[in-house]
Amino acid sequence: MTLLGAKGQELLFEGAPPFLTINFAVIAGGVLIILIALLLIARAFGVAARRRREVAEELAAIRAEEEAAALA
């Protein structure tokens, strides 16, 4: 059954091949799942990039301390 209901689907797709009688709720659910997956992937890349920046800053601070100690 689609969002149109059984009678609406029958009227809309009368004589149409079976593959055209699409369940729109299933399509909407699939699109929603894909969008959520893309958001989670983007968030994971953002977290990884932030962590890489933090590690790079920590390493730069350690190197600066080591250079200062070597010059002293």
PQR file with spaces between the fields and no chain letter, atoms N, CA, C, O and H, PARSE charges and radii, in Angstrom:
ATOM       1  N    MET     1       0.842   -1.174    0.000 -0.4000 1.5000
ATOM       2  CA   MET     1       0.000    0.000    0.000 -0.0000 2.0000
ATOM       3  C    MET     1       0.892    1.244    0.000  0.5500 1.7000
ATOM       4  O    MET     1       1.889    1.304    0.720 -0.5500 1.4000
ATOM       5  N    THR     2       0.532    2.207   -0.793 -0.4000 1.5000
ATOM       6  CA   THR     2       1.302    3.442   -0.863 -0.0000 2.0000
ATOM       7  C    THR     2       0.634    4.513   -0.014  0.5500 1.7000
ATOM       8  O    THR     2      -0.356    4.259    0.671 -0.5500 1.4000
ATOM       9  H    THR     2      -0.278    2.159   -1.378  0.4000 1.0000
ATOM      10  N    LEU     3       1.193    5.708   -0.073 -0.4000 1.5000
ATOM      11  CA   LEU     3       0.601    6.826    0.648 -0.0000 2.0000
ATOM      12  C    LEU     3      -0.752    7.209    0.055  0.5500 1.7000
ATOM      13  O    LEU     3      -1.553    7.878    0.706 -0.5500 1.4000
ATOM      14  H    LEU     3       1.997    5.914   -0.630  0.4000 1.0000
ATOM      15  N    LEU     4      -1.002    6.784   -1.179 -0.4000 1.5000
ATOM      16  CA   LEU     4      -2.279    7.084   -1.821 -0.0000 2.0000
ATOM      17  C    LEU     4      -3.403    6.202   -1.306  0.5500 1.7000
ATOM      18  O    LEU     4      -4.577    6.542   -1.454 -0.5500 1.4000
ATOM      19  H    LEU     4      -0.351    6.240   -1.709  0.4000 1.0000
ATOM      20  N    GLY     5      -3.059    5.087   -0.708 -0.4000 1.5000
ATOM      21  CA   GLY     5      -4.061    4.112   -0.310 -0.0000 2.0000
ATOM      22  C    GLY     5      -4.288    3.129   -1.448  0.5500 1.7000
ATOM      23  O    GLY     5      -3.856    3.356   -2.578 -0.5500 1.4000
ATOM      24  H    GLY     5      -2.105    4.812   -0.587  0.4000 1.0000
ATOM      25  N    ALA     6      -4.962    2.052   -1.141 -0.4000 1.5000
ATOM      26  CA   ALA     6      -5.143    0.988   -2.129 -0.0000 2.0000
ATOM      27  C    ALA     6      -5.961    1.472   -3.322  0.5500 1.7000
ATOM      28  O    ALA     6      -5.607    1.185   -4.466 -0.5500 1.4000
ATOM      29  H    ALA     6      -5.313    1.868   -0.224  0.4000 1.0000
ATOM      30  N    LYS     7      -7.041    2.195   -3.076 -0.4000 1.5000
ATOM      31  CA   LYS     7      -7.904    2.643   -4.176 -0.0000 2.0000
ATOM      32  C    LYS     7      -7.198    3.705   -5.019  0.5500 1.7000
ATOM      33  O    LYS     7      -7.281    3.686   -6.247 -0.5500 1.4000
ATOM      34  H    LYS     7      -7.329    2.427   -2.147  0.4000 1.0000
ATOM      35  N    GLY     8      -6.509    4.622   -4.358 -0.4000 1.5000
ATOM      36  CA   GLY     8      -5.768    5.647   -5.090 -0.0000 2.0000
ATOM      37  C    GLY     8      -4.683    5.043   -5.956  0.5500 1.7000
ATOM      38  O    GLY     8      -4.469    5.471   -7.090 -0.5500 1.4000
ATOM      39  H    GLY     8      -6.441    4.637   -3.361  0.4000 1.0000
ATOM      40  N    GLN     9      -4.001    4.051   -5.421 -0.4000 1.5000
ATOM      41  CA   GLN     9      -2.961    3.379   -6.191 -0.0000 2.0000
ATOM      42  C    GLN     9      -3.574    2.664   -7.392  0.5500 1.7000
ATOM      43  O    GLN     9      -3.021    2.677   -8.491 -0.5500 1.4000
ATOM      44  H    GLN     9      -4.175    3.703   -4.499  0.4000 1.0000
ATOM      45  N    GLU    10      -4.712    2.048   -7.161 -0.4000 1.5000
ATOM      46  CA   GLU    10      -5.382    1.328   -8.248 -0.0000 2.0000
ATOM      47  C    GLU    10      -5.773    2.296   -9.365  0.5500 1.7000
ATOM      48  O    GLU    10      -5.624    1.977  -10.545 -0.5500 1.4000
ATOM      49  H    GLU    10      -5.162    2.037   -6.267  0.4000 1.0000
ATOM      50  N    LEU    11      -6.274    3.478   -8.992 -0.4000 1.5000
ATOM      51  CA   LEU    11      -6.677    4.460   -9.997 -0.0000 2.0000
ATOM      52  C    LEU    11      -5.471    5.074  -10.700  0.5500 1.7000
ATOM      53  O    LEU    11      -5.495    5.288  -11.912 -0.5500 1.4000
ATOM      54  H    LEU    11      -6.395    3.737   -8.033  0.4000 1.0000
ATOM      55  N    LEU    12      -4.415    5.356   -9.935 -0.4000 1.5000
ATOM      56  CA   LEU    12      -3.243    6.014  -10.512 -0.0000 2.0000
ATOM      57  C    LEU    12      -2.475    5.083  -11.434  0.5500 1.7000
ATOM      58  O    LEU    12      -2.041    5.492  -12.511 -0.5500 1.4000
ATOM      59  H    LEU    12      -4.396    5.182   -8.950  0.4000 1.0000
ATOM      60  N    PHE    13      -2.306    3.850  -11.025 -0.4000 1.5000
ATOM      61  CA   PHE    13      -1.466    2.923  -11.766 -0.0000 2.0000
ATOM      62  C    PHE    13      -2.287    1.883  -12.533  0.5500 1.7000
ATOM      63  O    PHE    13      -1.800    0.783  -12.795 -0.5500 1.4000
ATOM      64  H    PHE    13      -2.658    3.517  -10.150  0.4000 1.0000
ATOM      65  N    GLU    14      -3.515    2.219  -12.891 -0.4000 1.5000
ATOM      66  CA   GLU    14      -4.350    1.256  -13.599 -0.0000 2.0000
ATOM      67  C    GLU    14      -3.704    0.910  -14.937  0.5500 1.7000
ATOM      68  O    GLU    14      -3.466    1.785  -15.769 -0.5500 1.4000
ATOM      69  H    GLU    14      -3.910    3.113  -12.679  0.4000 1.0000
ATOM      70  N    GLY    15      -3.429   -0.354  -15.128 -0.4000 1.5000
ATOM      71  CA   GLY    15      -2.808   -0.812  -16.355 -0.0000 2.0000
ATOM      72  C    GLY    15      -1.301   -0.662  -16.377  0.5500 1.7000
ATOM      73  O    GLY    15      -0.667   -1.032  -17.365 -0.5500 1.4000
ATOM      74  H    GLY    15      -3.622   -1.065  -14.452  0.4000 1.0000
ATOM      75  N    ALA    16      -0.709   -0.134  -15.327 -0.4000 1.5000
ATOM      76  CA   ALA    16       0.743    0.039  -15.291 -0.0000 2.0000
ATOM      77  C    ALA    16       1.405   -1.284  -14.923  0.5500 1.7000
ATOM      78  O    ALA    16       0.813   -2.100  -14.217 -0.5500 1.4000
ATOM      79  H    ALA    16      -1.223    0.167  -14.524  0.4000 1.0000
ATOM      80  N    PRO    17       2.630   -1.496  -15.399 -0.5600 1.5000
ATOM      81  CA   PRO    17       3.357   -2.709  -15.006  0.2800 2.0000
ATOM      82  C    PRO    17       3.597   -2.719  -13.499  0.5500 1.7000
ATOM      83  O    PRO    17       3.644   -1.654  -12.882 -0.5500 1.4000
ATOM      84  N    PRO    18       3.748   -3.891  -12.895 -0.5600 1.5000
ATOM      85  CA   PRO    18       3.896   -3.971  -11.430  0.2800 2.0000
ATOM      86  C    PRO    18       5.089   -3.202  -10.886  0.5500 1.7000
ATOM      87  O    PRO    18       5.036   -2.717   -9.756 -0.5500 1.4000
ATOM      88  N    PHE    19       6.178   -3.075  -11.667 -0.4000 1.5000
ATOM      89  CA   PHE    19       7.359   -2.392  -11.128 -0.0000 2.0000
ATOM      90  C    PHE    19       7.134   -0.891  -10.983  0.5500 1.7000
ATOM      91  O    PHE    19       7.938   -0.213  -10.344 -0.5500 1.4000
ATOM      92  H    PHE    19       6.221   -3.469  -12.585  0.4000 1.0000
ATOM      93  N    LEU    20       6.055   -0.353  -11.563 -0.4000 1.5000
ATOM      94  CA   LEU    20       5.767    1.070  -11.402 -0.0000 2.0000
ATOM      95  C    LEU    20       4.950    1.370  -10.152  0.5500 1.7000
ATOM      96  O    LEU    20       4.827    2.529   -9.757 -0.5500 1.4000
ATOM      97  H    LEU    20       5.402   -0.904  -12.083  0.4000 1.0000
ATOM      98  N    THR    21       4.394    0.343   -9.529 -0.4000 1.5000
ATOM      99  CA   THR    21       3.621    0.565   -8.306 -0.0000 2.0000
ATOM     100  C    THR    21       4.596    0.591   -7.135  0.5500 1.7000
ATOM     101  O    THR    21       4.795   -0.409   -6.446 -0.5500 1.4000
ATOM     102  H    THR    21       4.494   -0.599   -9.850  0.4000 1.0000
ATOM     103  N    ILE    22       5.191    1.748   -6.931 -0.4000 1.5000
ATOM     104  CA   ILE    22       6.280    1.919   -5.967 -0.0000 2.0000
ATOM     105  C    ILE    22       5.700    2.302   -4.609  0.5500 1.7000
ATOM     106  O    ILE    22       4.772    3.106   -4.519 -0.5500 1.4000
ATOM     107  H    ILE    22       5.028    2.560   -7.491  0.4000 1.0000
ATOM     108  N    ASN    23       6.251    1.726   -3.579 -0.4000 1.5000
ATOM     109  CA   ASN    23       5.856    2.102   -2.229 -0.0000 2.0000
ATOM     110  C    ASN    23       6.669    3.337   -1.834  0.5500 1.7000
ATOM     111  O    ASN    23       7.860    3.240   -1.540 -0.5500 1.4000
ATOM     112  H    ASN    23       7.005    1.073   -3.652  0.4000 1.0000
ATOM     113  N    PHE    24       6.013    4.490   -1.832 -0.4000 1.5000
ATOM     114  CA   PHE    24       6.713    5.749   -1.609 -0.0000 2.0000
ATOM     115  C    PHE    24       7.281    5.849   -0.197  0.5500 1.7000
ATOM     116  O    PHE    24       8.300    6.508    0.006 -0.5500 1.4000
ATOM     117  H    PHE    24       5.045    4.569   -2.070  0.4000 1.0000
ATOM     118  N    ALA    25       6.651    5.219    0.766 -0.4000 1.5000
ATOM     119  CA   ALA    25       7.171    5.244    2.135 -0.0000 2.0000
ATOM     120  C    ALA    25       8.505    4.515    2.213  0.5500 1.7000
ATOM     121  O    ALA    25       9.399    4.929    2.950 -0.5500 1.4000
ATOM     122  H    ALA    25       5.823    4.683    0.601  0.4000 1.0000
ATOM     123  N    VAL    26       8.641    3.434    1.457 -0.4000 1.5000
ATOM     124  CA   VAL    26       9.911    2.697    1.450 -0.0000 2.0000
ATOM     125  C    VAL    26      11.007    3.548    0.823  0.5500 1.7000
ATOM     126  O    VAL    26      12.136    3.566    1.311 -0.5500 1.4000
ATOM     127  H    VAL    26       7.914    3.097    0.858  0.4000 1.0000
ATOM     128  N    ILE    27      10.682    4.245   -0.247 -0.4000 1.5000
ATOM     129  CA   ILE    27      11.667    5.118   -0.893 -0.0000 2.0000
ATOM     130  C    ILE    27      12.073    6.241    0.056  0.5500 1.7000
ATOM     131  O    ILE    27      13.261    6.536    0.188 -0.5500 1.4000
ATOM     132  H    ILE    27       9.764    4.231   -0.643  0.4000 1.0000
ATOM     133  N    ALA    28      11.113    6.863    0.710 -0.4000 1.5000
ATOM     134  CA   ALA    28      11.422    7.947    1.649 -0.0000 2.0000
ATOM     135  C    ALA    28      12.282    7.429    2.797  0.5500 1.7000
ATOM     136  O    ALA    28      13.214    8.108    3.230 -0.5500 1.4000
ATOM     137  H    ALA    28      10.149    6.623    0.603  0.4000 1.0000
ATOM     138  N    GLY    29      11.978    6.238    3.290 -0.4000 1.5000
ATOM     139  CA   GLY    29      12.791    5.651    4.356 -0.0000 2.0000
ATOM     140  C    GLY    29      14.208    5.377    3.893  0.5500 1.7000
ATOM     141  O    GLY    29      15.161    5.617    4.635 -0.5500 1.4000
ATOM     142  H    GLY    29      11.221    5.686    2.939  0.4000 1.0000
ATOM     143  N    GLY    30      14.356    4.883    2.688 -0.4000 1.5000
ATOM     144  CA   GLY    30      15.690    4.618    2.144 -0.0000 2.0000
ATOM     145  C    GLY    30      16.495    5.889    1.978  0.5500 1.7000
ATOM     146  O    GLY    30      17.684    5.923    2.297 -0.5500 1.4000
ATOM     147  H    GLY    30      13.582    4.688    2.086  0.4000 1.0000
ATOM     148  N    VAL    31      15.855    6.930    1.480 -0.4000 1.5000
ATOM     149  CA   VAL    31      16.537    8.217    1.327 -0.0000 2.0000
ATOM     150  C    VAL    31      16.955    8.752    2.689  0.5500 1.7000
ATOM     151  O    VAL    31      18.058    9.280    2.837 -0.5500 1.4000
ATOM     152  H    VAL    31      14.889    6.902    1.221  0.4000 1.0000
ATOM     153  N    LEU    32      16.087    8.621    3.679 -0.4000 1.5000
ATOM     154  CA   LEU    32      16.410    9.086    5.026 -0.0000 2.0000
ATOM     155  C    LEU    32      17.604    8.329    5.598  0.5500 1.7000
ATOM     156  O    LEU    32      18.491    8.931    6.203 -0.5500 1.4000
ATOM     157  H    LEU    32      15.192    8.192    3.559  0.4000 1.0000
ATOM     158  N    ILE    33      17.630    7.025    5.410 -0.4000 1.5000
ATOM     159  CA   ILE    33      18.750    6.218    5.901 -0.0000 2.0000
ATOM     160  C    ILE    33      20.046    6.629    5.215  0.5500 1.7000
ATOM     161  O    ILE    33      21.085    6.733    5.868 -0.5500 1.4000
ATOM     162  H    ILE    33      16.910    6.536    4.918  0.4000 1.0000
ATOM     163  N    ILE    34      19.999    6.862    3.913 -0.4000 1.5000
ATOM     164  CA   ILE    34      21.200    7.284    3.180 -0.0000 2.0000
ATOM     165  C    ILE    34      21.686    8.635    3.686  0.5500 1.7000
ATOM     166  O    ILE    34      22.888    8.827    3.868 -0.5500 1.4000
ATOM     167  H    ILE    34      19.156    6.778    3.383  0.4000 1.0000
ATOM     168  N    LEU    35      20.774    9.573    3.918 -0.4000 1.5000
ATOM     169  CA   LEU    35      21.172   10.892    4.419 -0.0000 2.0000
ATOM     170  C    LEU    35      21.800   10.799    5.802  0.5500 1.7000
ATOM     171  O    LEU    35      22.799   11.464    6.077 -0.5500 1.4000
ATOM     172  H    LEU    35      19.798    9.418    3.770  0.4000 1.0000
ATOM     173  N    ILE    36      21.223    9.980    6.672 -0.4000 1.5000
ATOM     174  CA   ILE    36      21.789    9.803    8.013 -0.0000 2.0000
ATOM     175  C    ILE    36      23.179    9.193    7.917  0.5500 1.7000
ATOM     176  O    ILE    36      24.092    9.613    8.627 -0.5500 1.4000
ATOM     177  H    ILE    36      20.411    9.440    6.449  0.4000 1.0000
ATOM     178  N    ALA    37      23.346    8.201    7.041 -0.4000 1.5000
ATOM     179  CA   ALA    37      24.661    7.576    6.868 -0.0000 2.0000
ATOM     180  C    ALA    37      25.679    8.599    6.375  0.5500 1.7000
ATOM     181  O    ALA    37      26.811    8.625    6.859 -0.5500 1.4000
ATOM     182  H    ALA    37      22.604    7.860    6.464  0.4000 1.0000
ATOM     183  N    LEU    38      25.294    9.438    5.423 -0.4000 1.5000
ATOM     184  CA   LEU    38      26.214   10.465    4.922 -0.0000 2.0000
ATOM     185  C    LEU    38      26.583   11.465    6.015  0.5500 1.7000
ATOM     186  O    LEU    38      27.734   11.891    6.102 -0.5500 1.4000
ATOM     187  H    LEU    38      24.375    9.417    5.030  0.4000 1.0000
ATOM     188  N    LEU    39      25.618   11.839    6.844 -0.4000 1.5000
ATOM     189  CA   LEU    39      25.918   12.755    7.946 -0.0000 2.0000
ATOM     190  C    LEU    39      26.885   12.134    8.948  0.5500 1.7000
ATOM     191  O    LEU    39      27.794   12.805    9.436 -0.5500 1.4000
ATOM     192  H    LEU    39      24.682   11.492    6.774  0.4000 1.0000
ATOM     193  N    LEU    40      26.689   10.847    9.254 -0.4000 1.5000
ATOM     194  CA   LEU    40      27.592   10.172   10.187 -0.0000 2.0000
ATOM     195  C    LEU    40      29.000   10.059    9.612  0.5500 1.7000
ATOM     196  O    LEU    40      29.982   10.226   10.337 -0.5500 1.4000
ATOM     197  H    LEU    40      25.951   10.302    8.857  0.4000 1.0000
ATOM     198  N    ILE    41      29.103    9.779    8.322 -0.4000 1.5000
ATOM     199  CA   ILE    41      30.417    9.693    7.678 -0.0000 2.0000
ATOM     200  C    ILE    41      31.103   11.054    7.708  0.5500 1.7000
ATOM     201  O    ILE    41      32.289   11.144    8.025 -0.5500 1.4000
ATOM     202  H    ILE    41      28.306    9.644    7.733  0.4000 1.0000
ATOM     203  N    ALA    42      30.366   12.113    7.379 -0.4000 1.5000
ATOM     204  CA   ALA    42      30.939   13.461    7.398 -0.0000 2.0000
ATOM     205  C    ALA    42      31.391   13.836    8.807  0.5500 1.7000
ATOM     206  O    ALA    42      32.442   14.453    8.985 -0.5500 1.4000
ATOM     207  H    ALA    42      29.402   12.040    7.121  0.4000 1.0000
ATOM     208  N    ARG    43      30.598   13.462    9.798 -0.4000 1.5000
ATOM     209  CA   ARG    43      30.972   13.760   11.187 -0.0000 2.0000
ATOM     210  C    ARG    43      32.241   13.010   11.579  0.5500 1.7000
ATOM     211  O    ARG    43      33.111   13.563   12.252 -0.5500 1.4000
ATOM     212  H    ARG    43      29.745   12.961    9.653  0.4000 1.0000
ATOM     213  N    ALA    44      32.344   11.751   11.157 -0.4000 1.5000
ATOM     214  CA   ALA    44      33.536   10.969   11.481 -0.0000 2.0000
ATOM     215  C    ALA    44      34.781   11.600   10.864  0.5500 1.7000
ATOM     216  O    ALA    44      35.828   11.663   11.509 -0.5500 1.4000
ATOM     217  H    ALA    44      31.637   11.302   10.611  0.4000 1.0000
ATOM     218  N    PHE    45      34.675   12.068    9.618 -0.4000 1.5000
ATOM     219  CA   PHE    45      35.818   12.728    8.989 -0.0000 2.0000
ATOM     220  C    PHE    45      36.154   14.026    9.708  0.5500 1.7000
ATOM     221  O    PHE    45      37.329   14.364    9.848 -0.5500 1.4000
ATOM     222  H    PHE    45      33.824   12.017    9.095  0.4000 1.0000
ATOM     223  N    GLY    46      35.152   14.755   10.163 -0.4000 1.5000
ATOM     224  CA   GLY    46      35.394   15.995   10.894 -0.0000 2.0000
ATOM     225  C    GLY    46      36.092   15.746   12.220  0.5500 1.7000
ATOM     226  O    GLY    46      37.002   16.488   12.590 -0.5500 1.4000
ATOM     227  H    GLY    46      34.197   14.480   10.049  0.4000 1.0000
ATOM     228  N    VAL    47      35.675   14.710   12.938 -0.4000 1.5000
ATOM     229  CA   VAL    47      36.305   14.364   14.217 -0.0000 2.0000
ATOM     230  C    VAL    47      37.749   13.943   13.984  0.5500 1.7000
ATOM     231  O    VAL    47      38.642   14.331   14.737 -0.5500 1.4000
ATOM     232  H    VAL    47      34.935   14.108   12.638  0.4000 1.0000
ATOM     233  N    ALA    48      37.981   13.147   12.935 -0.4000 1.5000
ATOM     234  CA   ALA    48      39.345   12.694   12.643 -0.0000 2.0000
ATOM     235  C    ALA    48      40.237   13.876   12.275  0.5500 1.7000
ATOM     236  O    ALA    48      41.389   13.936   12.704 -0.5500 1.4000
ATOM     237  H    ALA    48      37.256   12.832   12.323  0.4000 1.0000
ATOM     238  N    ALA    49      39.722   14.810   11.491 -0.4000 1.5000
ATOM     239  CA   ALA    49      40.516   15.977   11.103 -0.0000 2.0000
ATOM     240  C    ALA    49      40.840   16.832   12.320  0.5500 1.7000
ATOM     241  O    ALA    49      41.959   17.331   12.446 -0.5500 1.4000
ATOM     242  H    ALA    49      38.786   14.761   11.142  0.4000 1.0000
ATOM     243  N    ARG    50      39.870   17.008   13.220 -0.4000 1.5000
ATOM     244  CA   ARG    50      40.117   17.793   14.427 -0.0000 2.0000
ATOM     245  C    ARG    50      41.187   17.127   15.285  0.5500 1.7000
ATOM     246  O    ARG    50      42.063   17.804   15.823 -0.5500 1.4000
ATOM     247  H    ARG    50      38.961   16.603   13.117  0.4000 1.0000
ATOM     248  N    ARG    51      41.118   15.807   15.414 -0.4000 1.5000
ATOM     249  CA   ARG    51      42.107   15.084   16.224 -0.0000 2.0000
ATOM     250  C    ARG    51      43.501   15.201   15.610  0.5500 1.7000
ATOM     251  O    ARG    51      44.488   15.357   16.328 -0.5500 1.4000
ATOM     252  H    ARG    51      40.406   15.258   14.976  0.4000 1.0000
ATOM     253  N    ARG    52      43.579   15.124   14.270 -0.4000 1.5000
ATOM     254  CA   ARG    52      44.879   15.281   13.611 -0.0000 2.0000
ATOM     255  C    ARG    52      45.461   16.663   13.879  0.5500 1.7000
ATOM     256  O    ARG    52      46.661   16.797   14.117 -0.5500 1.4000
ATOM     257  H    ARG    52      42.777   14.997   13.686  0.4000 1.0000
ATOM     258  N    ARG    53      44.609   17.701   13.840 -0.4000 1.5000
ATOM     259  CA   ARG    53      45.085   19.056   14.138 -0.0000 2.0000
ATOM     260  C    ARG    53      45.592   19.154   15.570  0.5500 1.7000
ATOM     261  O    ARG    53      46.636   19.756   15.824 -0.5500 1.4000
ATOM     262  H    ARG    53      43.634   17.592   13.646  0.4000 1.0000
ATOM     263  N    GLU    54      44.852   18.560   16.508 -0.4000 1.5000
ATOM     264  CA   GLU    54      45.269   18.607   17.910 -0.0000 2.0000
ATOM     265  C    GLU    54      46.616   17.919   18.101  0.5500 1.7000
ATOM     266  O    GLU    54      47.483   18.435   18.806 -0.5500 1.4000
ATOM     267  H    GLU    54      44.004   18.071   16.302  0.4000 1.0000
ATOM     268  N    VAL    55      46.792   16.762   17.480 -0.4000 1.5000
ATOM     269  CA   VAL    55      48.054   16.033   17.604 -0.0000 2.0000
ATOM     270  C    VAL    55      49.186   16.838   16.981  0.5500 1.7000
ATOM     271  O    VAL    55      50.282   16.903   17.539 -0.5500 1.4000
ATOM     272  H    VAL    55      46.088   16.343   16.907  0.4000 1.0000
ATOM     273  N    ALA    56      48.930   17.456   15.823 -0.4000 1.5000
ATOM     274  CA   ALA    56      49.967   18.268   15.176 -0.0000 2.0000
ATOM     275  C    ALA    56      50.358   19.449   16.060  0.5500 1.7000
ATOM     276  O    ALA    56      51.539   19.783   16.155 -0.5500 1.4000
ATOM     277  H    ALA    56      48.041   17.403   15.369  0.4000 1.0000
ATOM     278  N    GLU    57      49.382   20.083   16.706 -0.4000 1.5000
ATOM     279  CA   GLU    57      49.690   21.196   17.605 -0.0000 2.0000
ATOM     280  C    GLU    57      50.503   20.726   18.804  0.5500 1.7000
ATOM     281  O    GLU    57      51.442   21.403   19.223 -0.5500 1.4000
ATOM     282  H    GLU    57      48.423   19.811   16.629  0.4000 1.0000
ATOM     283  N    GLU    58      50.147   19.571   19.356 -0.4000 1.5000
ATOM     284  CA   GLU    58      50.901   19.031   20.490 -0.0000 2.0000
ATOM     285  C    GLU    58      52.340   18.712   20.085  0.5500 1.7000
ATOM     286  O    GLU    58      53.276   19.009   20.827 -0.5500 1.4000
ATOM     287  H    GLU    58      49.385   19.021   19.015  0.4000 1.0000
ATOM     288  N    LEU    59      52.514   18.109   18.912 -0.4000 1.5000
ATOM     289  CA   LEU    59      53.869   17.801   18.443 -0.0000 2.0000
ATOM     290  C    LEU    59      54.675   19.072   18.200  0.5500 1.7000
ATOM     291  O    LEU    59      55.865   19.119   18.511 -0.5500 1.4000
ATOM     292  H    LEU    59      51.753   17.867   18.309  0.4000 1.0000
ATOM     293  N    ALA    60      54.038   20.102   17.648 -0.4000 1.5000
ATOM     294  CA   ALA    60      54.736   21.365   17.418 -0.0000 2.0000
ATOM     295  C    ALA    60      55.172   21.985   18.743  0.5500 1.7000
ATOM     296  O    ALA    60      56.271   22.533   18.838 -0.5500 1.4000
ATOM     297  H    ALA    60      53.071   20.064   17.395  0.4000 1.0000
ATOM     298  N    ALA    61      54.326   21.903   19.761 -0.4000 1.5000
ATOM     299  CA   ALA    61      54.687   22.450   21.070 -0.0000 2.0000
ATOM     300  C    ALA    61      55.847   21.673   21.679  0.5500 1.7000
ATOM     301  O    ALA    61      56.750   22.266   22.268 -0.5500 1.4000
ATOM     302  H    ALA    61      53.433   21.458   19.684  0.4000 1.0000
ATOM     303  N    ILE    62      55.827   20.353   21.542 -0.4000 1.5000
ATOM     304  CA   ILE    62      56.918   19.523   22.081 -0.0000 2.0000
ATOM     305  C    ILE    62      58.222   19.844   21.364  0.5500 1.7000
ATOM     306  O    ILE    62      59.270   19.968   21.998 -0.5500 1.4000
ATOM     307  H    ILE    62      55.093   19.871   21.063  0.4000 1.0000
ATOM     308  N    ARG    63      58.157   19.979   20.031 -0.4000 1.5000
ATOM     309  CA   ARG    63      59.379   20.307   19.270 -0.0000 2.0000
ATOM     310  C    ARG    63      59.915   21.675   19.664  0.5500 1.7000
ATOM     311  O    ARG    63      61.127   21.858   19.782 -0.5500 1.4000
ATOM     312  H    ARG    63      57.306   19.878   19.516  0.4000 1.0000
ATOM     313  N    ALA    64      59.020   22.638   19.869 -0.4000 1.5000
ATOM     314  CA   ALA    64      59.461   23.980   20.269 -0.0000 2.0000
ATOM     315  C    ALA    64      60.148   23.930   21.628  0.5500 1.7000
ATOM     316  O    ALA    64      61.165   24.592   21.837 -0.5500 1.4000
ATOM     317  H    ALA    64      58.035   22.490   19.773  0.4000 1.0000
ATOM     318  N    GLU    65      59.595   23.144   22.556 -0.4000 1.5000
ATOM     319  CA   GLU    65      60.226   23.004   23.873 -0.0000 2.0000
ATOM     320  C    GLU    65      61.597   22.344   23.752  0.5500 1.7000
ATOM     321  O    GLU    65      62.552   22.756   24.410 -0.5500 1.4000
ATOM     322  H    GLU    65      58.769   22.606   22.386  0.4000 1.0000
ATOM     323  N    GLU    66      61.687   21.312   22.903 -0.4000 1.5000
ATOM     324  CA   GLU    66      62.970   20.624   22.730 -0.0000 2.0000
ATOM     325  C    GLU    66      64.008   21.550   22.105  0.5500 1.7000
ATOM     326  O    GLU    66      65.171   21.543   22.511 -0.5500 1.4000
ATOM     327  H    GLU    66      60.911   20.977   22.369  0.4000 1.0000
ATOM     328  N    GLU    67      63.591   22.357   21.110 -0.4000 1.5000
ATOM     329  CA   GLU    67      64.527   23.296   20.487 -0.0000 2.0000
ATOM     330  C    GLU    67      64.973   24.360   21.485  0.5500 1.7000
ATOM     331  O    GLU    67      66.141   24.745   21.507 -0.5500 1.4000
ATOM     332  H    GLU    67      62.647   22.363   20.780  0.4000 1.0000
ATOM     333  N    ALA    68      64.039   24.833   22.311 -0.4000 1.5000
ATOM     334  CA   ALA    68      64.389   25.841   23.313 -0.0000 2.0000
ATOM     335  C    ALA    68      65.358   25.257   24.332  0.5500 1.7000
ATOM     336  O    ALA    68      66.284   25.936   24.777 -0.5500 1.4000
ATOM     337  H    ALA    68      63.090   24.520   22.293  0.4000 1.0000
ATOM     338  N    ALA    69      65.144   23.999   24.701 -0.4000 1.5000
ATOM     339  CA   ALA    69      66.041   23.355   25.664 -0.0000 2.0000
ATOM     340  C    ALA    69      67.411   23.118   25.042  0.5500 1.7000
ATOM     341  O    ALA    69      68.431   23.211   25.725 -0.5500 1.4000
ATOM     342  H    ALA    69      64.392   23.447   24.340  0.4000 1.0000
ATOM     343  N    ALA    70      67.435   22.810   23.745 -0.4000 1.5000
ATOM     344  CA   ALA    70      68.717   22.562   23.075 -0.0000 2.0000
ATOM     345  C    ALA    70      69.516   23.852   22.935  0.5500 1.7000
ATOM     346  O    ALA    70      70.745   23.824   23.003 -0.5500 1.4000
ATOM     347  H    ALA    70      66.607   22.734   23.191  0.4000 1.0000
ATOM     348  N    LEU    71      68.844   24.971   22.741 -0.4000 1.5000
ATOM     349  CA   LEU    71      69.540   26.248   22.592 -0.0000 2.0000
ATOM     350  C    LEU    71      70.018   26.795   23.934  0.5500 1.7000
ATOM     351  O    LEU    71      70.965   27.580   23.978 -0.5500 1.4000
ATOM     352  H    LEU    71      67.846   24.994   22.685  0.4000 1.0000
ATOM     353  N    ALA    72      69.385   26.396   25.007 -0.4000 1.5000
ATOM     354  CA   ALA    72      69.741   26.934   26.322 -0.0000 2.0000
ATOM     355  C    ALA    72      70.997   26.313   26.881  0.5500 1.7000
ATOM     356  O    ALA    72      71.423   26.665   27.981 -0.5500 1.4000
ATOM     357  H    ALA    72      68.616   25.759   24.971  0.4000 1.0000
